[in-house]
């Protein structure tokens, strides 16, 4: 087992990883930008190093600065968390060249699944159902031709994308050139890669994802699904597990497809296979594979009692899984609400000092965050400031528990989106589980 790990991230996920390392008896190294000198993860780690100014590209995305901190500190491994360098196959390769373990999948798996068009082709070869679409587009004229073949409406998407970036909905052929230009520009800005592809836009679908965990000895398991259909501008807001739309037979089929997908990618570590579930037909389709720890990993941990962060570390240290698919049991229901520092209606980011903080408590309530009273939220990074999770025996009880927790939560001094969740959870379509990915668009309130 490693004796020292560097966490190449910030915010709540850095805090989460530091806590897991502490419980495992592993020393931790934090890195931080100038804007994060007072961040909680810096205080919690055993040692810390400034790696650059506030800009992500000059600090958290600066591979050489991160690796230099690892070498100076004597860290044996780097955990990238999610975002930043977590899905950068070049960084994973550099870690190997420097003799530092990368706590994540092999570089080849990251590269294979990071190119969405190649990933789709690999899944088709493996027999995993894939949404109708096309390969890499060359220009807007090519996109129009492929659009005519696939049929409208459709989505044009970034080939190296993720997190809802570089996506545009196209309803008509004449809208293709403008959508192509906009998606290409956004993809270039966020991923330094302007490649695009298209998929059929399916209506009345649910966003279902399956967590997988694979070791270096050929063992792979899949966990009960998470539903992530409550989204705004392709950004997830509410997740729950299990999905109210998935029964035992469908769950088993999706888990089998997820393990097949991981095997086809030569996957190791924790990862997530994302599907679209057609509510009309019951068919599901591969969308993408996230080759990292998911933001919403905590709900799977609460549902199953298995610590995914610790197992990421163990797998990277060449430890064999000590449980099989049959050993993964779950009972009850978990719901998560993402708390973002933003205007609840417009979605515009908010920053400033947290004047007062009260974290909800009680049995089976979890709040993953890096906030503390007096902390000043910088304006330079993602607006996620916390993840509120609850567990209960039944879904209805979980909804009530979440409402109680939201009512208890106090974060004064900044704007945040906590207030919208009471309306979401009270919606009849959420209550009966029939909501889909268009839920936020079709709400009869003024949430969006």
C-alpha positions as CSV (number, residue, x, y, z in Angstrom):
1,X,0.0,0.0,0.0
2,X,1.1,3.6,-0.7
3,X,2.5,5.6,2.2
4,X,1.9,9.0,0.7
5,X,-0.6,10.3,-2.0
6,X,-0.8,13.6,-3.7
7,X,-4.3,14.9,-4.4
8,X,-4.3,16.8,-7.7
9,X,-7.6,18.6,-7.1
10,X,-9.4,21.1,-4.9
11,X,-12.7,21.6,-3.2
12,X,-15.0,18.9,-1.8
13,X,-13.4,16.0,-3.8
14,X,-9.9,16.8,-2.5
15,X,-11.3,16.8,1.1
16,X,-13.1,13.5,0.4
17,X,-9.9,11.8,-0.8
18,X,-7.9,13.2,2.1
19,X,-10.3,11.7,4.6
20,X,-10.2,8.3,2.9
21,X,-6.4,8.4,3.0
22,X,-6.4,9.3,6.7
23,X,-8.6,6.3,7.4
24,X,-6.2,4.1,5.5
25,X,-3.2,5.5,7.4
26,X,-1.8,7.2,4.2
27,X,-0.1,10.6,4.4
28,X,-1.5,13.2,2.0
29,X,-0.1,16.1,-0.1
30,X,-2.3,18.9,-1.2
31,X,-1.7,21.2,-4.1
32,X,-3.3,24.6,-4.4
33,X,-3.5,27.7,-6.5
34,X,-2.9,31.2,-5.1
35,X,-6.6,31.6,-4.9
36,X,-6.9,28.5,-2.7
37,X,-4.4,29.3,0.0
38,X,-7.2,29.3,2.6
39,X,-9.0,26.3,1.2
40,X,-10.0,23.5,3.5
41,X,-8.1,20.7,1.7
42,X,-4.9,22.7,2.2
43,X,-5.5,22.7,6.0
44,X,-6.5,19.0,6.2
45,X,-3.5,17.6,4.2
46,X,-0.3,16.6,5.9
47,X,1.7,18.9,3.5
48,X,0.8,21.3,0.8
49,X,2.4,23.1,-2.2
50,X,1.4,26.1,-4.2
51,X,1.5,25.2,-7.9
52,X,0.6,28.4,-9.6
53,X,-1.7,31.4,-9.9
54,X,-5.6,31.4,-9.8
55,X,-6.0,30.3,-13.4
56,X,-6.6,26.5,-13.8
57,X,-4.4,26.2,-16.8
58,X,-1.5,27.6,-14.8
59,X,-2.1,25.6,-11.6
60,X,-4.4,22.6,-11.4
61,X,-4.0,21.8,-15.2
62,X,-0.3,22.4,-15.1
63,X,1.0,18.8,-15.3
64,X,4.6,19.6,-14.7
65,X,3.8,21.7,-11.6
66,X,1.7,18.9,-10.2
67,X,4.4,16.3,-10.9
68,X,7.1,18.5,-9.5
69,X,5.1,18.7,-6.2
70,X,4.8,14.9,-6.2
71,X,8.5,14.4,-6.7
72,X,9.5,17.1,-4.1
73,X,7.1,15.6,-1.5
74,X,8.0,12.0,-2.2
75,X,4.4,11.0,-3.0
76,X,4.2,7.5,-4.5
77,X,0.8,8.1,-6.2
78,X,-1.5,10.8,-7.5
79,X,-5.2,10.8,-7.1
80,X,-6.7,13.2,-9.7
81,X,-10.3,13.3,-8.3
82,X,-12.7,14.4,-11.1
83,X,-12.3,17.2,-13.6
84,X,-9.0,18.9,-14.2
85,X,-6.4,16.1,-15.1
86,X,-8.6,13.1,-14.2
87,X,-9.3,12.1,-17.8
88,X,-6.0,13.3,-19.4
89,X,-4.2,10.2,-20.8
90,X,-1.1,12.3,-21.3
91,X,-0.9,13.1,-17.6
92,X,-1.5,9.4,-16.7
93,X,1.4,8.5,-19.0
94,X,3.7,11.2,-17.5
95,X,2.9,9.8,-14.0
96,X,4.1,6.4,-15.2
97,X,7.3,7.8,-16.7
98,X,8.1,9.6,-13.4
99,X,7.5,6.3,-11.5
100,X,4.4,7.7,-9.8
101,X,1.2,5.6,-9.7
102,X,-1.8,7.2,-11.3
103,X,-4.9,6.3,-9.2
104,X,-7.2,5.7,-12.1
105,X,-7.5,3.6,-15.3
106,X,-4.6,2.9,-17.7
107,X,-3.8,5.7,-20.1
108,X,-5.0,3.6,-23.1
109,X,-8.4,3.2,-21.6
110,X,-8.7,6.9,-20.8
111,X,-7.7,7.7,-24.4
112,X,-10.1,5.1,-25.9
113,X,-13.1,6.3,-24.0
114,X,-12.2,10.0,-24.1
115,X,-12.7,10.0,-27.9
116,X,-16.5,9.6,-28.0
117,X,-16.6,8.5,-31.6
118,X,-14.0,5.8,-31.1
119,X,-15.8,4.8,-27.9
120,X,-19.1,4.4,-29.8
121,X,-17.4,2.2,-32.3
122,X,-15.7,0.1,-29.6
123,X,-19.1,-0.4,-27.9
124,X,-20.7,-1.4,-31.2
125,X,-18.0,-4.1,-31.7
126,X,-18.5,-5.3,-28.2
127,X,-22.3,-5.7,-28.7
128,X,-23.3,-2.9,-26.3
129,X,-26.3,-1.0,-27.6
130,X,-25.4,2.5,-28.9
131,X,-27.6,5.5,-29.8
132,X,-28.0,5.9,-33.6
133,X,-25.4,8.4,-34.8
134,X,-22.3,9.0,-36.9
135,X,-18.6,9.1,-36.7
136,X,-16.4,12.2,-36.6
137,X,-17.6,15.1,-38.7
138,X,-15.4,17.0,-41.1
139,X,-17.4,20.1,-41.6
140,X,-20.9,21.6,-41.6
141,X,-21.8,20.1,-45.0
142,X,-20.8,16.7,-43.7
143,X,-23.0,17.3,-40.6
144,X,-26.0,18.2,-42.8
145,X,-25.6,15.0,-44.8
146,X,-25.3,12.9,-41.7
147,X,-28.3,14.7,-40.2
148,X,-30.4,13.8,-43.2
149,X,-29.4,10.2,-42.7
150,X,-29.9,10.0,-38.9
151,X,-33.1,12.1,-38.9
152,X,-34.0,15.2,-36.8
153,X,-34.0,16.1,-34.0
154,X,-30.4,15.3,-33.1
155,X,-27.6,16.4,-30.9
156,X,-24.2,17.6,-32.2
157,X,-21.6,16.8,-29.5
158,X,-17.9,17.3,-28.7
159,X,-15.8,14.3,-29.6
160,X,-13.6,14.9,-26.5
161,X,-16.5,16.2,-24.5
162,X,-18.1,15.8,-21.1
163,X,-19.9,17.8,-18.5
164,X,-22.5,19.0,-21.0
165,X,-20.0,21.1,-22.9
166,X,-19.9,21.3,-26.7
167,X,-23.5,20.1,-27.1
168,X,-26.2,21.6,-29.3
169,X,-29.8,20.4,-30.1
170,X,-30.7,20.6,-33.8
171,X,-34.3,20.4,-34.9
172,X,-33.9,21.4,-38.6
173,X,-31.4,20.9,-41.4
174,X,-30.9,24.7,-41.8
175,X,-29.9,25.0,-38.2
176,X,-26.9,22.7,-38.6
177,X,-24.2,25.3,-39.7
178,X,-24.8,27.6,-36.8
179,X,-24.9,24.7,-34.3
180,X,-21.8,23.2,-35.8
181,X,-19.8,26.4,-35.4
182,X,-21.0,27.0,-31.8
183,X,-20.4,23.5,-30.7
184,X,-17.0,23.4,-32.3
185,X,-15.9,26.7,-30.7
186,X,-17.1,25.6,-27.3
187,X,-15.3,22.2,-27.7
188,X,-12.1,23.9,-28.7
189,X,-12.3,26.2,-25.7
190,X,-13.0,23.6,-23.1
191,X,-11.2,20.5,-24.4
192,X,-8.6,22.0,-26.9
193,X,-10.2,19.7,-29.4
194,X,-12.9,20.9,-31.8
195,X,-13.9,17.5,-33.2
196,X,-17.7,16.8,-33.3
197,X,-20.1,13.9,-33.9
198,X,-23.9,13.6,-33.9
199,X,-26.4,11.3,-32.2
200,X,-30.2,10.9,-32.6
201,X,-32.0,13.0,-30.0
202,X,-34.3,10.7,-28.2
203,X,-37.3,12.2,-26.4
204,X,-38.8,10.9,-23.2
205,X,-35.6,9.3,-22.0
206,X,-33.9,8.8,-18.6
207,X,-30.3,9.3,-17.9
208,X,-29.1,6.1,-16.2
209,X,-25.5,5.3,-15.2
210,X,-23.8,2.2,-13.9
211,X,-20.8,2.4,-11.6
212,X,-18.1,-0.3,-12.3
213,X,-15.0,-1.3,-10.4
214,X,-12.3,-3.4,-12.0
215,X,-9.0,-4.7,-10.6
216,X,-5.8,-5.8,-12.3
217,X,-6.6,-9.5,-12.0
218,X,-9.6,-9.6,-14.4
219,X,-12.3,-9.1,-11.8
220,X,-15.1,-6.6,-12.5
221,X,-18.3,-5.7,-10.7
222,X,-21.2,-3.3,-11.4
223,X,-23.2,-1.5,-8.8
224,X,-26.9,-0.6,-8.7
225,X,-27.7,2.1,-11.2
226,X,-27.9,5.9,-10.5
227,X,-30.5,8.0,-12.1
228,X,-29.4,11.5,-13.2
229,X,-32.3,12.8,-15.3
230,X,-32.9,16.0,-13.4
231,X,-30.5,18.3,-15.3
232,X,-30.3,21.9,-16.3
233,X,-28.3,22.7,-19.5
234,X,-26.9,19.2,-19.4
235,X,-25.6,19.7,-15.8
236,X,-26.9,17.2,-13.2
237,X,-28.9,18.6,-10.3
238,X,-30.5,15.6,-8.5
239,X,-29.3,12.0,-8.5
240,X,-31.0,9.0,-6.9
241,X,-30.3,5.3,-6.6
242,X,-31.9,3.0,-7.4
243,X,-33.9,4.5,-10.3
244,X,-37.7,4.2,-10.0
245,X,-37.8,3.2,-13.7
246,X,-35.5,0.2,-13.5
247,X,-36.6,-3.2,-12.4
248,X,-34.5,-6.3,-11.5
249,X,-34.3,-7.7,-15.0
250,X,-33.3,-4.3,-16.6
251,X,-30.8,-3.7,-13.8
252,X,-29.1,-7.0,-14.5
253,X,-29.0,-6.3,-18.2
254,X,-27.5,-2.8,-17.8
255,X,-24.9,-4.0,-15.3
256,X,-23.9,-6.8,-17.8
257,X,-23.5,-4.2,-20.6
258,X,-21.5,-1.9,-18.3
259,X,-19.1,-4.7,-17.4
260,X,-18.8,-5.6,-21.1
261,X,-18.1,-2.0,-21.9
262,X,-15.4,-1.8,-19.2
263,X,-13.8,-5.0,-20.5
264,X,-13.8,-3.8,-24.1
265,X,-11.9,-0.7,-22.9
266,X,-9.3,-2.7,-20.9
267,X,-10.5,-0.8,-17.9
268,X,-9.1,-0.7,-14.3
269,X,-10.2,1.3,-11.3
270,X,-13.6,2.9,-10.7
271,X,-15.5,4.2,-13.7
272,X,-19.1,4.9,-14.9
273,X,-20.9,3.8,-18.0
274,X,-23.7,6.2,-18.9
275,X,-26.9,5.1,-20.7
276,X,-30.0,6.6,-22.1
277,X,-33.2,4.7,-21.2
278,X,-36.1,5.0,-23.7
279,X,-39.2,5.1,-21.5
280,X,-41.5,4.1,-24.4
281,X,-39.7,1.0,-25.4
282,X,-37.6,0.1,-22.4
283,X,-34.5,0.0,-24.6
284,X,-31.2,1.5,-23.4
285,X,-28.3,2.9,-25.3
286,X,-24.6,3.5,-24.4
287,X,-23.9,7.3,-24.2
288,X,-20.3,7.5,-22.8
289,X,-17.9,6.2,-20.2
290,X,-16.5,8.5,-17.6
291,X,-13.0,7.2,-16.8
292,X,-12.8,8.7,-13.4
293,X,-14.6,9.0,-10.1
294,X,-18.0,10.5,-10.6
295,X,-19.3,13.6,-8.6
296,X,-22.2,11.4,-7.4
297,X,-20.2,8.4,-6.3
298,X,-21.3,9.0,-2.7
299,X,-24.8,7.8,-3.3
300,X,-23.5,4.4,-4.4
301,X,-21.4,4.3,-1.3
302,X,-24.4,5.1,0.9
303,X,-26.5,2.5,-0.8
304,X,-24.0,-0.4,-0.8
305,X,-21.6,0.4,2.1
306,X,-18.6,0.1,-0.2
307,X,-16.0,3.0,-0.2
308,X,-15.2,3.6,-3.9
309,X,-12.3,6.0,-3.1
310,X,-10.6,3.5,-0.9
311,X,-11.0,0.8,-3.6
312,X,-9.6,3.2,-6.3
313,X,-6.5,3.5,-4.1
314,X,-6.3,-0.3,-3.4
315,X,-6.7,-1.2,-7.1
316,X,-3.9,1.3,-8.0
317,X,-1.7,-0.5,-5.4
318,X,-2.5,-3.8,-7.1
319,X,-4.9,-5.1,-4.5
320,X,-7.4,-7.7,-5.7
321,X,-11.1,-7.1,-5.2
322,X,-12.3,-9.0,-2.1
323,X,-15.9,-9.2,-3.2
324,X,-17.8,-10.4,-6.3
325,X,-20.9,-9.2,-8.1
326,X,-23.0,-11.5,-5.8
327,X,-21.6,-9.8,-2.7
328,X,-22.9,-6.4,-3.7
329,X,-26.2,-5.9,-1.8
330,X,-28.4,-2.9,-1.5
331,X,-31.5,-2.0,0.3
332,X,-33.2,1.3,0.7
333,X,-33.0,4.5,-1.4
334,X,-30.5,7.4,-1.7
335,X,-31.0,10.9,-3.0
336,X,-28.4,13.6,-3.7
337,X,-28.9,17.3,-4.4
338,X,-25.9,19.3,-5.8
339,X,-25.5,22.6,-4.0
340,X,-24.0,25.2,-6.3
341,X,-22.9,28.7,-5.5
342,X,-25.1,30.4,-8.0
343,X,-28.4,32.3,-8.5
344,X,-31.1,29.7,-8.2
345,X,-33.0,30.9,-11.3
346,X,-30.4,32.3,-13.7
347,X,-27.6,29.8,-12.8
348,X,-25.1,32.7,-12.7
349,X,-22.2,31.9,-10.3
350,X,-22.0,33.5,-6.9
351,X,-18.8,34.1,-4.9
352,X,-17.9,35.8,-1.7
353,X,-17.6,35.0,2.0
354,X,-19.7,32.4,3.8
355,X,-21.0,34.5,6.7
356,X,-22.8,31.6,8.4
357,X,-22.8,27.8,7.8
358,X,-25.0,25.2,9.4
359,X,-24.7,21.7,8.0
360,X,-27.8,19.4,8.2
361,X,-27.4,16.4,10.5
362,X,-29.2,13.3,11.7
363,X,-29.0,9.6,10.9
364,X,-27.9,8.8,7.3
365,X,-27.5,12.4,6.2
366,X,-24.2,13.2,4.4
367,X,-22.9,16.6,3.2
368,X,-19.7,16.4,1.2
369,X,-18.2,19.9,1.1
370,X,-15.1,22.1,1.6
371,X,-17.0,25.0,3.1
372,X,-16.4,26.5,6.5
373,X,-17.7,29.7,8.1
374,X,-15.7,32.6,6.9
375,X,-14.4,30.9,3.8
376,X,-14.3,33.1,0.7
377,X,-15.5,31.3,-2.4
378,X,-13.3,32.3,-5.3
379,X,-14.8,33.1,-8.7
380,X,-12.4,31.1,-10.8
381,X,-13.6,27.5,-10.5
382,X,-16.7,25.3,-10.8
383,X,-19.7,26.5,-8.7
384,X,-20.2,23.2,-6.9
385,X,-19.8,23.8,-3.2
386,X,-21.5,20.7,-1.7
387,X,-23.4,17.5,-2.2
388,X,-26.2,16.8,0.2
389,X,-27.1,13.1,0.4
390,X,-29.7,11.1,2.4
391,X,-30.5,7.5,2.8
392,X,-33.8,5.9,3.9
393,X,-35.5,2.6,3.7
394,X,-38.1,3.7,1.1
395,X,-38.0,6.3,-1.7
396,X,-40.9,8.4,-0.2
397,X,-39.0,8.5,3.1
398,X,-35.8,9.5,1.4
399,X,-37.7,12.4,-0.3
400,X,-39.0,13.6,3.1
401,X,-35.6,13.2,4.7
402,X,-34.0,15.3,1.9
403,X,-36.7,18.0,2.3
404,X,-36.0,18.1,6.0
405,X,-32.2,18.4,5.4
406,X,-32.6,21.2,2.9
407,X,-34.8,23.0,5.4
408,X,-32.1,22.8,8.0
409,X,-29.2,23.8,5.7
410,X,-27.9,27.4,6.1
411,X,-25.3,28.9,3.8
412,X,-25.4,32.7,4.3
413,X,-23.3,35.3,2.5
414,X,-23.6,33.9,-1.0
415,X,-26.4,32.8,-3.3
416,X,-26.9,29.1,-3.8
417,X,-29.4,26.9,-5.5
418,X,-30.7,25.0,-2.4
419,X,-34.1,26.6,-2.7
420,X,-35.0,25.1,-6.0
421,X,-34.9,21.5,-4.7
422,X,-38.0,21.8,-2.6
423,X,-40.0,22.5,-5.8
424,X,-38.3,19.7,-7.7
425,X,-38.9,17.1,-5.0
426,X,-42.5,18.2,-4.6
427,X,-43.3,17.8,-8.3
428,X,-45.8,15.1,-9.1
429,X,-43.6,13.7,-11.9
430,X,-40.7,13.5,-9.6
431,X,-42.8,11.9,-6.9
432,X,-44.1,9.1,-9.2
433,X,-40.7,8.6,-10.8
434,X,-41.9,9.4,-14.4
435,X,-39.7,12.4,-14.9
436,X,-37.2,12.4,-17.8
437,X,-34.2,14.5,-19.0
438,X,-36.6,17.3,-20.2
439,X,-37.9,17.6,-16.6
440,X,-36.4,21.1,-16.0
441,X,-37.5,22.4,-19.4
442,X,-41.1,21.3,-19.0
443,X,-41.5,22.4,-15.4
444,X,-44.7,24.5,-14.7
445,X,-42.7,26.7,-12.3
446,X,-40.2,29.5,-12.9
447,X,-37.1,27.4,-12.1
448,X,-35.4,27.8,-15.4
